[in-house]
């Protein structure tokens, strides 16, 4: 059936806007774009990742997500994330000393 036979365009867009399957397909497309853009551009990866998170937001269930994180299978990914976050925060602290700078001789 053609689009014209299904009704006005605004009604079709409204129906598609409320359809969870359409949002899942859109999120999948954004994650595919993240994977495709990885070799070429860090900016595009960040843009597509944020867009994917935005398209996931209307259907995010925090209670179920927290229950999944409590399962033993989730311990390793959570631990790796916390390790990466700790390492990242340790590098960007203002006033943190650089270990290579202290090893270099100073010229006075």
Secondary structure, 3 states (H helix, E strand, C coil): CCHHHHCCHHHHHHHHHCCHHHHHHHHHHHHHHHHHHCCCCHHHHHHHHHHHHHHHHCCCCHHHHHHHHCCHHHHHHHHHHHHHHHHHHHHCCCCCCCHHHHHCCCCC
